[in-house]
Structure formats: C-alpha cells, structure tokens
Amino acid sequence: MNVLIVSMQRLPAFGGVNTYVFDLIQSLKNKNINVDLVCQSDIDNLPEKSLKRIDDYRELLRKRSEQLPEIIINYEVGKFAFKELIKNLDIDKYDIIHSQDGIFSKACKEVYPNKPLIGTIHGSFLDEMTLLGIIRDEFSAKLISRYDYWAVECPDMVIIPSIHIDPSIPKIPNGKRKIISHGVDVNVFSPREKTNSTMLKIVTASSLFYYKGLDILMEALLKLKNDKVNFTVEIYGDGPEKSRLKKISVDSKLPVSFKGKIDRERLPVILSKADVFVQASRIESFGLSVTEAMACVCVPVCSAVGGLKDQVKHMENGLLFESENSDQLFQNLKLLANDKKLYQLLSKKARNTILDKFSLEKMTEETIEAYREAINKGKIKTTFTKIYKRNSWGSYETVSGTGSSIDATKELVKQIPILIDKLHIRTLIDAPCGDFNWMKHVELNIEKYIGIDIVPELINNNQQNYTSDNRKFLNLDITRDNLPQADIILCRDCLVHLSFNDIEKAIKNFQKSNSQYLLTTSFTDRANNEDITTGEWRPINLELEPFNFPKPLYLINEKCMEEGGEFADKSLALWRVADLPIK
C-alpha cells in the first residue's frame, strides 16, 4: 500500500497534530506501508512561476473584496498554494491520500477528485479561531466555518479521535465516520522509578494559547499554595500566553517553572518523573499529551471537555473537573496530594487504559483498515464513474444504458405506481437512480423520493435539475454507506453489475437501513448464477445460490425485448427486507 499524507509542517515538529502525523508515519513504515509526506511548509520550495501565481492570487483577492479579513485571505491563498504544490505529483503511485484538515482535503479533492481520500479531523477551525480572538464578527465566522464543512464533506471517509468532537463540526454521516483514537507508543512512554517525595510534582505540556486553559491552572495553584500543599509545577510549551502566565506566577510567588519547547525524546522521562498531568483546556478534541502521561503512570487531571472525557474517567483512571472551574481543579490536586492510596490506584489504571484502548499499535491497525475500506470504496466509485464518463453502456438517450431508455421502461412506468399504491408506500429509495431518465415519468403518489448513486457527477446533475420539496438525491455507495430508512428500496439494474461479495454487502446494508421492502432485478428463469468483477454484467436469479432468496411476494415482468427476447424473464421482484437470508 502506498499512502500520501498531507499536513502542515515538516517533521518532527511541536504540537499534537504534528506528533500524531509523525507517530503514524513511523508506525506505518514499520508495517511495510510506503508513506510520503507533503506539507504546506514545502510551498516555499516551489519554482518562481508558482510563487508568482500565488502572490498574484493574493493581490486578486484583496482587490476583489476590501472587506475580506486578512485571516480569510491567508487561508484562501493557502489552499491555492497547496493546489500548486500537489498538482504535479505522480499521484498514480499512491493508493490513498490522508489529509489532516479541511483546507487540505478541499485542495486534494479539487485536484484529484477520483483518488480515495481520508481526512482526520483534529478539531474545529471555527472554535479555535473564536477562542483565539481572531474571529470577531459573523461574516468572518461564516467564512471560517466553511473549512470545518470541507473537513467533513470532501473526504470519502472521516477519522475523528473521539465521539466528543467539537460541536461546531458539521454532522458526519455514520457510514462516513471512523472513530480512531490517537495512540501512544507504550514502549517509549512507559513507567520509570519515581523519587520518593512528599512533594506533588505537577506537569503540563501544550501550546500556550488561551483556549488551553493555563490561566485556570494558575488560579488553582494559588489556592493550592494558600492551602499549604507542597507542590512544584513544570510547564512545557510556548505561545502568546506565556508572558501573562509568567507574570501571574511571579506575582503570586508560585513554584512554577516555564521550560519552553522541548525535544520530544525527553518527554517520556519528564512525564515518568511527574505525579500529575494537568490539561485544563476550554476545548480539546483529543489530548495526546494526556495519553502519553497516562502511559507513564502519571495521573491525569483534566477538564471535562471534548475527547478528554473519552480518555479520562473520573475516579477510575484519573480526575475530571468542570471546564473553567479552578476550584474543582484545586480540590482534585489537593486530593491527590493527600491520598496516596488513591494516587497509586489511579496511576496504575491510567497505564492499563492506554494499553487497552490507546496504544499506537491499535491506532495504526485501525487506520490501515480504514485505508483499505476507503480504497475498496474508491475502486467501485472509479469503476462506475469511468462507465458514466465514457458512456460505456452505449445509449444515445441515457448514460444509464439502453435498459433505462423510455422505450425499455414503459411497463415499469405503468406497473410501479400500482405496486406503490397497493403497499401504501410513503417513502422510496431509488438506488441507483442513474440520470433519472425514466423515473421522472413515473407518477409516484408518495411523500418522499430519495435518489442514490455512487457517481458524484450524476448526483450533482440530478440535484440541479430534479430536486423538489419531496425529492432529493444523495451521493452514496450502497455497499458501504449508511442509507436512509424507507418503506421500499428500488434497486433496478444494479446487483447484476456487482460481484457476489459486493451484492452481499449491499443486501446487508439494506437490512441495516431498517427499510421494509426491496424491489430489485431478478431473472426468474436462470438456472445458475455466475460471479463477476464489479462493473461487469450478467443476469442473476436471486432465488438461487448463493443468495437463496425466498419466493418473491410480487413480480413485475419488464417485457424486455433486448437480444431478441433472450432476457424476457427480466423482472422486478419484491421481498420484505427482514425475510432476506443474507445476515
């Protein structure tokens, strides 16, 4: 497998996202996965012509809209520049692209729309920019929110480190979402002998931004000092809050040392010598430093926000406090200083939690499996997209093939409404809907029609031309993506193009949708079924091996006259989804 990872900075570099990318790349390579890294910082090495185009684009944006905030111009130019960076890659050598934010995902999808793309969402652009004070008006917020939308919309699959993703992130469809927690190398981050001391050794490591909540920690430390608790604190990291935090520490005479940025190789030793790791963030999708500390039997004391609630369970493997509640943080630290038995219990369970749930090995295996799933999904999409673009089914009337012509579907246009009324159907899924050539002539007395197809261009055209109050179109893969629930699924001329394995996946997916009926193509007089490669064609009889469907509840013979009547047994057969034997 060949993977292209796109990220912000050349590695190694400080910060949770950079650490995640660095660890993932090393772990993938250890499993003989070929990985290349392209970073935004590589833009500086582009040829002069490309750099001039980037500068010209920046000036163009400024001239077009004087009201456009500089931060938005920078992000838009960043996307343009990243497209310049990646457009000349030998993309065919890669099986999949793995992006680390919405801007990169958008750029990759625009340049390479048919290459399988996975995106990891590390947090919300909108939330982070708001807490940093960069966004001060609704106009800027609306523009920034697009980057969160792209992070969800552009990839074929989205990885999130926790179910407690930032609320500003748009809803991710379940079939598109993979929850893969960031992992820790438990051989590197491991317990070491601690010094026997009555002093509580507290450590934290993060960028020193307001949203990281270091000011809350300072408030708690002052209360701890006033309560005569013996403690020391080491703060690792840098950022715009450093001067303010230092002043608070000096003015309050707190035993706090600001250590600045640190080589990551030293971090395991530092964490293993500490007793407590504090993460007081106001927002946090996933605290990688928290898991590293837990692996070193350092007890985590964290704000109950975002993914920290997945990592830390209160009084089980650490302690939690309400966001921005410095008094609760103080009480938690005081408890650990005074109750050594509790400290020993929590530190041991912290390490066990990492071994069970948050190891780098587990993260890597789950990520590779996600790659495989996205690649396989991409192969099906690529197959049918090529068929669409080449009009491989050879009809002058419709890209869906001669079987979807008006003449070939006359009987269906008459018979389907009769069945719909007979079953009292109110909602119908048409999967695949193709270019909607013949279905637009079917008089459906229903409340909702949902057309589904794997080819994005088909869905885009249908959305522009045929969407109405009770009719919508979705770009989904029926073999893998979560489908809406409906009274009936119409699946005409689809399973005949799928391998046995992909047919099984589609049927299981129909069952998973909890839809009531399936109306699908079956050739009732066939004596056997043959397997094919997905994208080819052959007739299938769903009552025979390997499907073994029961006798249909209802049949609509299409009166097919193709090939001189060779396929006169072609029918739409009706079953209850619950009665299908594939489980």
C-alpha positions as CSV (number, residue, x, y, z in Angstrom):
1,M,0.0,0.0,0.0
2,N,1.2,3.5,-0.9
3,V,0.0,6.4,1.2
4,L,0.3,10.2,0.7
5,I,-0.1,12.1,3.9
6,V,-0.7,15.9,3.6
7,S,-0.1,18.0,6.7
8,M,1.1,21.4,7.9
9,Q,4.8,21.1,8.8
10,R,7.9,19.1,8.1
11,L,8.5,16.7,11.0
12,P,9.4,16.3,13.7
13,A,7.6,19.5,15.0
14,F,6.0,20.7,18.2
15,G,2.2,20.2,18.6
16,G,-0.4,17.4,18.9
17,V,-1.3,17.2,15.2
18,N,2.4,17.0,14.2
19,T,3.1,14.4,16.9
20,Y,0.1,12.3,15.6
21,V,1.4,12.5,12.0
22,F,5.0,11.7,13.0
23,D,4.0,8.7,15.1
24,L,1.6,7.4,12.4
25,I,4.2,7.7,9.6
26,Q,6.8,5.8,11.6
27,S,4.3,3.1,12.7
28,L,3.0,2.6,9.1
29,K,6.6,2.3,7.8
30,N,7.3,-0.3,10.4
31,K,4.4,-2.3,8.9
32,N,5.9,-2.0,5.4
33,I,3.4,0.6,4.3
34,N,5.1,3.1,1.9
35,V,4.4,6.7,3.1
36,D,5.2,10.1,1.6
37,L,4.6,13.4,3.3
38,V,3.7,16.7,1.6
39,C,3.5,19.7,3.9
40,Q,2.3,23.3,3.5
41,S,5.8,24.4,4.5
42,D,7.1,22.8,1.2
43,I,5.4,25.7,-0.7
44,D,8.5,27.8,-0.1
45,N,10.4,25.4,-2.3
46,L,8.1,25.9,-5.3
47,P,9.5,27.3,-8.6
48,E,9.4,31.1,-9.1
49,K,6.5,30.8,-11.6
50,S,4.3,29.1,-9.0
51,L,5.3,31.5,-6.2
52,K,4.4,34.4,-8.5
53,R,1.0,32.9,-9.3
54,I,0.4,32.6,-5.5
55,D,1.3,36.3,-5.0
56,D,-0.9,37.3,-7.9
57,Y,-3.8,35.4,-6.4
58,R,-3.4,37.1,-3.1
59,E,-3.5,40.5,-4.7
60,L,-6.5,39.5,-6.7
61,L,-8.4,38.5,-3.6
62,R,-7.5,41.8,-1.9
63,K,-8.7,43.8,-4.9
64,R,-12.0,41.9,-5.3
65,S,-13.1,42.4,-1.7
66,E,-11.7,45.1,0.6
67,Q,-13.9,43.7,3.3
68,L,-12.3,40.2,3.2
69,P,-10.5,39.7,6.6
70,E,-6.7,39.1,6.3
71,I,-7.1,35.7,8.0
72,I,-9.5,34.5,5.3
73,I,-7.2,35.8,2.6
74,N,-4.3,33.9,4.1
75,Y,-6.4,30.6,4.3
76,E,-7.7,31.0,0.7
77,V,-4.2,31.7,-0.6
78,G,-3.0,28.7,1.5
79,K,-5.5,26.5,-0.3
80,F,-4.5,27.9,-3.7
81,A,-0.8,27.4,-2.9
82,F,-1.3,23.9,-1.7
83,K,-3.0,23.1,-5.0
84,E,0.0,24.5,-6.8
85,L,2.2,22.2,-4.6
86,I,0.3,19.0,-5.3
87,K,-0.9,19.3,-8.9
88,N,2.3,17.9,-10.4
89,L,2.7,14.9,-8.1
90,D,2.9,11.4,-9.5
91,I,-0.5,10.7,-7.9
92,D,-1.0,7.4,-9.6
93,K,1.7,5.9,-7.4
94,Y,-0.5,6.4,-4.3
95,D,-3.4,4.2,-3.3
96,I,-4.9,6.8,-1.0
97,I,-4.4,10.4,0.3
98,H,-4.7,11.1,4.1
99,S,-5.4,14.8,4.9
100,Q,-5.1,16.5,8.2
101,D,-7.6,19.4,7.8
102,G,-10.4,20.7,5.7
103,I,-8.4,23.1,3.6
104,F,-6.0,20.3,2.6
105,S,-9.0,18.0,1.9
106,K,-10.7,20.6,-0.3
107,A,-7.5,21.1,-2.3
108,C,-6.9,17.4,-2.8
109,K,-10.4,16.8,-3.9
110,E,-10.3,19.6,-6.4
111,V,-7.0,18.5,-7.9
112,Y,-7.6,14.7,-7.7
113,P,-11.4,14.1,-7.4
114,N,-11.2,10.4,-8.1
115,K,-8.3,9.5,-5.7
116,P,-9.5,7.9,-2.5
117,L,-9.2,10.5,0.3
118,I,-9.4,10.1,4.1
119,G,-9.4,13.1,6.3
120,T,-8.6,13.2,10.1
121,I,-10.4,16.0,11.9
122,H,-8.3,17.2,14.9
123,G,-10.7,19.9,15.9
124,S,-12.8,22.8,14.8
125,F,-11.3,25.7,12.9
126,L,-14.3,27.9,14.0
127,D,-14.0,27.1,17.7
128,E,-10.2,27.5,17.8
129,M,-10.2,30.8,15.8
130,T,-13.0,32.1,18.1
131,L,-11.2,31.3,21.3
132,L,-8.0,32.8,19.9
133,G,-9.9,36.1,19.4
134,I,-9.3,36.0,15.7
135,I,-13.0,35.9,14.7
136,R,-14.8,39.0,15.9
137,D,-17.9,39.1,13.5
138,E,-20.5,36.9,11.9
139,F,-19.1,37.4,8.4
140,S,-15.7,36.0,9.4
141,A,-17.3,33.2,11.3
142,K,-19.4,32.2,8.3
143,L,-16.3,32.1,6.1
144,I,-14.2,30.2,8.6
145,S,-17.0,27.6,9.1
146,R,-16.5,26.5,5.5
147,Y,-13.2,24.9,6.5
148,D,-15.0,22.7,9.0
149,Y,-17.6,21.9,6.3
150,W,-14.9,20.9,3.9
151,A,-13.3,18.6,6.5
152,V,-16.5,16.6,6.6
153,E,-17.7,17.0,3.0
154,C,-14.6,16.4,0.9
155,P,-13.1,13.1,2.2
156,D,-14.5,9.7,1.3
157,M,-14.0,8.8,4.9
158,V,-13.5,10.9,8.0
159,I,-11.4,9.8,11.0
160,I,-12.2,11.5,14.4
161,P,-10.3,10.7,17.6
162,S,-13.4,10.9,19.8
163,I,-17.1,10.8,19.6
164,H,-17.0,14.1,21.6
165,I,-15.8,16.1,18.6
166,D,-16.2,19.8,18.7
167,P,-19.9,20.8,18.4
168,S,-19.1,23.3,15.6
169,I,-18.0,20.4,13.3
170,P,-20.9,19.6,10.9
171,K,-22.6,16.3,11.5
172,I,-20.6,13.4,9.9
173,P,-22.8,10.6,8.4
174,N,-22.3,7.4,10.4
175,G,-21.2,5.5,7.3
176,K,-18.5,8.0,6.6
177,R,-17.2,8.3,10.1
178,K,-14.5,6.2,11.8
179,I,-13.6,6.8,15.4
180,I,-9.9,6.0,15.8
181,S,-8.3,7.4,19.0
182,H,-4.8,8.8,18.7
183,G,-2.3,6.2,20.1
184,V,0.8,6.2,22.2
185,D,3.9,4.1,21.7
186,V,3.7,2.3,25.0
187,N,7.3,1.0,24.8
188,V,8.6,4.6,24.6
189,F,6.1,6.1,27.1
190,S,6.5,3.7,29.9
191,P,6.8,3.8,33.7
192,R,10.1,4.6,35.4
193,E,11.1,4.7,39.0
194,K,9.8,7.8,40.7
195,T,11.6,9.6,43.5
196,N,10.1,9.0,46.9
197,S,9.0,12.5,47.9
198,T,6.1,14.2,49.7
199,M,6.0,17.0,47.2
200,L,3.3,16.7,44.5
201,K,5.0,17.1,41.1
202,I,2.7,18.6,38.5
203,V,3.5,18.9,34.8
204,T,1.6,20.1,31.7
205,A,2.7,20.3,28.1
206,S,0.8,22.3,25.4
207,S,0.9,25.3,23.2
208,L,0.4,28.3,25.5
209,F,-2.9,29.6,24.0
210,Y,-5.9,31.0,25.9
211,Y,-8.1,28.0,24.9
212,K,-5.6,25.7,26.6
213,G,-6.7,27.0,30.0
214,L,-3.4,27.6,31.7
215,D,-4.9,30.6,33.4
216,I,-7.3,28.2,35.1
217,L,-4.4,26.1,36.3
218,M,-2.8,29.2,37.8
219,E,-5.9,30.1,39.8
220,A,-6.0,26.5,41.1
221,L,-2.3,26.6,42.0
222,L,-2.7,29.8,44.0
223,K,-5.4,28.1,46.1
224,L,-3.2,25.1,46.5
225,K,-0.4,27.3,47.7
226,N,-2.7,29.1,50.2
227,D,-3.8,25.7,51.5
228,K,-0.2,24.9,52.3
229,V,0.1,22.0,49.9
230,N,3.7,21.1,49.0
231,F,4.0,21.1,45.1
232,T,6.0,22.1,42.1
233,V,4.9,22.7,38.5
234,E,6.7,22.4,35.2
235,I,5.1,23.9,32.1
236,Y,6.4,22.8,28.7
237,G,5.4,24.7,25.5
238,D,5.4,28.2,24.1
239,G,2.8,30.6,22.8
240,P,1.2,34.1,23.2
241,E,0.0,33.5,26.8
242,K,3.5,32.8,28.1
243,S,4.3,36.4,29.3
244,R,0.9,36.8,31.0
245,L,1.2,33.4,32.7
246,K,4.7,34.1,33.9
247,K,3.6,37.4,35.4
248,I,0.8,35.6,37.3
249,S,3.3,33.1,38.6
250,V,5.9,35.6,39.7
251,D,3.3,38.0,41.3
252,S,1.8,35.1,43.2
253,K,5.2,33.5,44.0
254,L,4.1,30.1,42.7
255,P,6.6,27.3,42.4
256,V,6.2,27.2,38.6
257,S,9.0,26.7,36.0
258,F,8.4,27.6,32.4
259,K,10.5,25.2,30.4
260,G,9.6,26.3,26.8
261,K,9.5,23.8,23.9
262,I,11.1,20.5,24.4
263,D,12.6,17.8,22.3
264,R,10.1,15.0,22.2
265,E,12.7,12.4,23.0
266,R,13.0,13.9,26.5
267,L,9.2,13.9,27.2
268,P,8.9,10.3,28.4
269,V,11.5,10.8,31.1
270,I,9.9,14.1,32.2
271,L,6.4,12.6,32.3
272,S,7.5,9.4,34.2
273,K,9.1,11.6,36.9
274,A,5.9,13.6,37.4
275,D,2.9,12.6,39.6
276,V,0.1,14.5,37.9
277,F,-0.5,15.8,34.4
278,V,-3.0,18.7,34.1
279,Q,-4.9,19.5,31.0
280,A,-7.2,22.5,31.7
281,S,-8.3,23.1,28.1
282,R,-11.5,25.0,27.3
283,I,-11.8,22.9,24.1
284,E,-9.9,19.7,23.3
285,S,-10.8,17.1,20.6
286,F,-8.2,14.7,22.0
287,G,-5.3,15.3,24.4
288,L,-2.4,13.3,23.0
289,S,-0.2,14.6,25.8
290,V,-2.7,13.2,28.3
291,T,-2.4,9.7,26.9
292,E,1.4,10.0,26.9
293,A,1.3,11.0,30.5
294,M,-1.1,8.2,31.4
295,A,1.2,5.6,29.7
296,C,3.9,6.9,32.1
297,V,1.7,6.2,35.2
298,C,1.2,9.9,35.6
299,V,-2.4,10.6,36.9
300,P,-4.4,12.9,34.6
301,V,-6.4,15.8,36.0
302,C,-8.4,17.2,33.1
303,S,-11.3,19.5,32.2
304,A,-14.4,17.5,31.2
305,V,-14.4,18.7,27.6
306,G,-14.3,17.0,24.2
307,G,-12.2,13.8,23.8
308,L,-10.8,14.2,27.3
309,K,-14.0,12.6,28.6
310,D,-13.2,9.5,26.5
311,Q,-9.6,9.3,27.8
312,V,-10.2,10.0,31.5
313,K,-13.0,8.5,33.6
314,H,-13.4,10.3,36.9
315,M,-12.1,8.3,39.9
316,E,-11.3,5.4,37.7
317,N,-8.1,6.3,35.9
318,G,-7.9,10.0,36.7
319,L,-9.9,13.0,37.8
320,L,-12.1,15.4,35.9
321,F,-13.3,18.9,36.7
322,E,-15.8,21.2,35.0
323,S,-14.4,23.5,32.3
324,E,-13.0,26.8,33.7
325,N,-13.8,25.6,37.3
326,S,-10.5,26.3,39.1
327,D,-11.9,25.4,42.5
328,Q,-12.7,21.8,41.3
329,L,-9.2,21.6,39.8
330,F,-7.7,22.7,43.1
331,Q,-9.8,20.1,45.1
332,N,-8.6,17.4,42.7
333,L,-5.0,18.3,43.1
334,K,-5.3,18.5,46.8
335,L,-7.0,15.1,46.9
336,L,-4.1,13.5,45.1
337,A,-1.6,15.2,47.3
338,N,-3.2,13.9,50.5
339,D,-4.5,10.4,49.4
340,K,-1.5,8.3,48.3
341,K,-3.6,5.1,48.0
342,L,-5.9,6.8,45.5
343,Y,-2.9,8.2,43.6
344,Q,-1.4,4.7,43.4
345,L,-4.7,3.2,42.2
346,L,-5.4,5.8,39.6
347,S,-1.8,5.8,38.2
348,K,-1.9,2.1,37.7
349,K,-5.3,2.2,36.0
350,A,-4.2,5.1,33.8
351,R,-1.4,2.9,32.3
352,N,-3.8,0.0,31.8
353,T,-6.2,2.2,30.0
354,I,-3.6,3.2,27.4
355,L,-2.5,-0.5,26.9
356,D,-6.2,-1.5,26.3
357,K,-7.5,1.4,24.3
358,F,-5.0,4.0,23.2
359,S,-1.8,2.2,22.0
360,L,-0.1,3.3,18.8
361,E,-0.3,-0.3,17.6
362,K,-4.1,-0.2,17.9
363,M,-4.4,3.2,16.2
364,T,-2.2,2.0,13.3
365,E,-4.0,-1.2,12.7
366,E,-7.4,0.6,12.7
367,T,-6.0,3.3,10.4
368,I,-4.7,0.7,7.9
369,E,-8.1,-1.0,7.9
370,A,-9.8,2.4,7.2
371,Y,-7.3,2.9,4.3
372,R,-8.3,-0.5,2.9
373,E,-12.0,0.3,3.2
374,A,-11.7,3.7,1.5
375,I,-9.6,2.2,-1.3
376,N,-12.1,-0.5,-2.0
377,K,-14.9,2.0,-1.9
378,G,-12.9,4.2,-4.3
379,K,-12.4,1.3,-6.7
380,I,-16.2,0.9,-7.1
381,K,-16.7,4.6,-7.5
382,T,-13.9,4.8,-10.0
383,T,-15.4,1.9,-12.0
384,F,-18.8,3.4,-12.3
385,T,-17.5,6.9,-12.8
386,K,-15.5,5.7,-15.8
387,I,-18.6,3.9,-17.2
388,Y,-20.5,7.2,-16.8
389,K,-17.9,9.4,-18.4
390,R,-17.2,7.1,-21.3
391,N,-20.9,6.2,-21.8
392,S,-19.7,2.6,-21.8
393,W,-23.3,1.2,-21.8
394,G,-23.7,2.8,-25.3
395,S,-27.1,4.5,-25.2
396,Y,-27.6,7.8,-27.0
397,E,-30.6,8.6,-24.8
398,T,-29.2,8.0,-21.3
399,V,-25.8,7.3,-19.7
400,S,-27.6,4.7,-17.5
401,G,-27.7,2.4,-20.6
402,T,-30.3,1.1,-23.0
403,G,-32.1,-0.7,-20.3
404,S,-33.0,2.8,-18.8
405,S,-34.4,4.2,-22.0
406,I,-38.0,5.4,-22.1
407,D,-38.9,2.5,-24.5
408,A,-37.3,-0.2,-22.3
409,T,-39.1,1.0,-19.2
410,K,-42.7,1.5,-20.5
411,E,-44.0,-1.4,-18.5
412,L,-42.3,-0.2,-15.3
413,V,-43.8,3.3,-15.7
414,K,-47.2,1.7,-15.7
415,Q,-46.7,-1.1,-13.1
416,I,-44.6,0.6,-10.3
417,P,-47.3,3.1,-9.3
418,I,-49.8,0.2,-8.9
419,L,-47.5,-1.6,-6.6
420,I,-46.7,1.6,-4.6
421,D,-50.4,2.2,-4.0
422,K,-51.0,-1.5,-3.2
423,L,-48.3,-1.4,-0.4
424,H,-49.3,2.1,0.8
425,I,-45.7,3.2,0.3
426,R,-44.9,6.8,1.5
427,T,-41.1,6.8,1.1
428,L,-39.0,5.3,-1.6
429,I,-35.2,5.0,-2.2
430,D,-34.1,4.6,-5.8
431,A,-30.6,3.1,-5.7
432,P,-29.0,3.6,-8.1
433,C,-31.0,6.4,-9.6
434,G,-28.6,7.0,-12.5
435,D,-29.5,10.1,-14.5
436,F,-33.2,9.9,-13.5
437,N,-34.1,9.4,-17.2
438,W,-37.1,7.1,-16.9
439,M,-38.1,7.6,-13.2
440,K,-39.1,11.2,-13.9
441,H,-42.0,9.8,-15.9
442,V,-43.3,7.5,-13.0
443,E,-46.3,9.0,-11.2
444,L,-45.3,8.4,-7.6
445,N,-48.0,9.2,-5.0
446,I,-45.5,9.3,-2.2
447,E,-44.2,11.8,0.4
448,K,-40.5,11.4,-0.2
449,Y,-38.3,10.1,-3.1
450,I,-34.5,9.7,-2.4
451,G,-32.3,9.0,-5.4
452,I,-28.9,7.5,-4.6
453,D,-25.9,7.0,-6.9
454,I,-22.2,6.4,-6.4
455,V,-21.2,8.7,-9.3
456,P,-20.8,12.3,-7.9
457,E,-21.4,14.0,-11.3
458,L,-24.7,12.2,-11.8
459,I,-25.9,13.3,-8.4
460,N,-24.8,16.8,-9.0
461,N,-26.8,17.0,-12.2
462,N,-29.8,15.4,-10.7
463,Q,-29.7,17.9,-7.7
464,Q,-29.6,20.8,-10.1
465,N,-32.3,19.6,-12.4
466,Y,-34.8,17.4,-10.4
467,T,-34.6,18.3,-6.7
468,S,-38.0,19.3,-5.2
469,D,-39.7,19.6,-1.8
470,N,-40.3,15.8,-1.8
471,R,-37.4,14.7,-4.0
472,K,-33.7,14.7,-3.2
473,F,-30.5,13.0,-4.4
474,L,-27.6,11.7,-2.4
475,N,-24.1,10.6,-3.4
476,L,-23.7,7.3,-1.6
477,D,-22.2,3.8,-2.1
478,I,-25.0,1.2,-1.4
479,T,-22.4,-1.4,-0.4
480,R,-20.8,0.7,2.4
481,D,-22.5,4.0,3.2
482,N,-25.3,4.2,5.7
483,L,-28.6,4.5,3.9
484,P,-31.8,6.4,5.0
485,Q,-34.7,4.3,6.1
486,A,-37.6,4.0,3.6
487,D,-40.7,2.0,3.1
488,I,-39.2,0.5,-0.1
489,I,-35.8,0.3,-1.8
490,L,-35.9,0.2,-5.6
491,C,-32.7,-1.4,-6.8
492,R,-33.0,-1.9,-10.5
493,D,-30.2,-3.0,-12.8
494,C,-27.6,-2.7,-10.1
495,L,-26.9,-6.1,-8.4
496,V,-26.3,-7.5,-11.9
497,H,-23.2,-5.4,-12.1
498,L,-21.8,-6.3,-8.7
499,S,-19.6,-9.3,-7.6
500,F,-21.2,-11.8,-5.2
501,N,-19.2,-10.2,-2.4
502,D,-20.4,-6.7,-3.1
503,I,-24.0,-8.0,-3.5
504,E,-23.8,-9.4,0.0
505,K,-22.5,-6.1,1.3
506,A,-25.4,-4.2,-0.4
507,I,-28.0,-6.5,0.9
508,K,-26.6,-6.3,4.5
509,N,-26.6,-2.5,4.1
510,F,-30.3,-2.6,3.0
511,Q,-31.0,-4.6,6.1
512,K,-29.1,-2.2,8.3
513,S,-31.3,0.7,7.0
514,N,-34.4,-0.9,8.6
515,S,-36.3,-0.4,5.3
516,Q,-39.4,-2.5,4.8
517,Y,-39.3,-3.8,1.2
518,L,-36.8,-4.4,-1.5
519,L,-37.8,-4.3,-5.2
520,T,-34.9,-5.4,-7.3
521,T,-33.9,-7.0,-10.6
522,S,-34.0,-10.8,-10.8
523,F,-34.0,-13.1,-13.9
524,T,-36.5,-15.7,-12.8
525,D,-35.8,-18.4,-15.4
526,R,-32.0,-18.6,-14.9
527,A,-30.7,-21.9,-13.8
528,N,-27.4,-20.7,-12.1
529,N,-25.6,-17.6,-11.1
530,E,-22.0,-16.6,-12.1
531,D,-19.7,-14.4,-10.2
532,I,-18.1,-11.4,-11.9
533,T,-15.8,-8.5,-11.2
534,T,-17.8,-5.4,-10.1
535,G,-18.6,-3.3,-13.1
536,E,-19.2,-6.2,-15.5
537,W,-22.7,-7.6,-16.1
538,R,-24.5,-10.9,-16.1
539,P,-28.2,-11.9,-15.3
540,I,-28.8,-13.2,-11.8
541,N,-31.7,-15.2,-10.2
542,L,-31.8,-14.2,-6.6
543,E,-33.8,-17.3,-5.6
544,L,-30.7,-19.5,-6.4
545,E,-27.3,-20.0,-4.8
546,P,-25.5,-18.1,-3.4
547,F,-28.4,-15.8,-2.5
548,N,-31.3,-18.2,-1.8
549,F,-34.0,-15.6,-1.5
550,P,-37.5,-16.9,-0.8
551,K,-40.2,-16.8,-3.4
552,P,-41.0,-13.2,-4.3
553,L,-44.1,-11.5,-2.9
554,Y,-44.7,-9.8,-6.2
555,L,-43.2,-9.7,-9.7
556,I,-43.2,-7.1,-12.4
557,N,-42.1,-8.6,-15.7
558,E,-40.4,-5.9,-17.6
559,K,-41.2,-7.4,-21.0
560,C,-37.6,-6.9,-22.0
561,M,-37.0,-7.3,-25.8
562,E,-33.3,-6.9,-25.8
563,E,-31.2,-9.5,-27.7
564,G,-34.3,-10.9,-29.4
565,G,-36.1,-11.8,-26.2
566,E,-33.2,-13.6,-24.6
567,F,-33.9,-11.7,-21.3
568,A,-37.7,-12.0,-21.4
569,D,-37.5,-13.3,-17.8
570,K,-36.1,-9.9,-16.5
571,S,-38.3,-8.8,-13.6
572,L,-38.5,-6.5,-10.6
573,A,-39.1,-8.9,-7.7
574,L,-40.4,-7.8,-4.3
575,W,-39.3,-9.1,-0.9
576,R,-39.5,-8.0,2.7
577,V,-36.1,-6.9,3.7
578,A,-36.5,-8.8,7.0
579,D,-37.1,-12.0,5.1
580,L,-33.8,-12.0,3.2
581,P,-31.5,-14.8,4.2
582,I,-28.2,-12.9,4.0
583,K,-27.3,-11.8,7.5
